[in-house]
């Protein structure tokens, strides 16, 4: 049942059709926001059997790339302001992208401004290498992250 869920009745949106691209996305080693989005959109929400795309936690517009500065920014919007799973969602994004983008890019993962009650704390936690590494050493948390990443790929 839905007992204990933070957002027991989330709004579920239809998945968007994937766009087939004819060119090689890695031909010039440039990072394309749409490629990143296609790679992470199917991550399952930690609380529900829906993807981040279906819950509108993530969108194409929430990913930006600055090639000159070598930065990638991913912002996501939790379904409720007091979402305790926001850090888990951020960890899922970070783990999934770990080997995807060129190593000279810095990736920042943040909650959308004003979308979380503890926005500053969540952002700090998600972008601190030591905190991320420590979180992923926790076997229960790592299992939850892995379930979110691989549940759709089985």
Secondary structure, DSSP 8 states (H G I E B T S, - for coil): --TT-SSTT-------------S-TTTT----HHHHHHHHTT-B-SSSSSBTTTTTSS-GGGEEEETTTTEEEEEE--SSTT-TTHHHHHHHHHHHHTTTS-TT-EEEEEE-TTS-TTHHHHHHHHT-HHHHHHHHHSHHHHHHHHHHHHTTT-
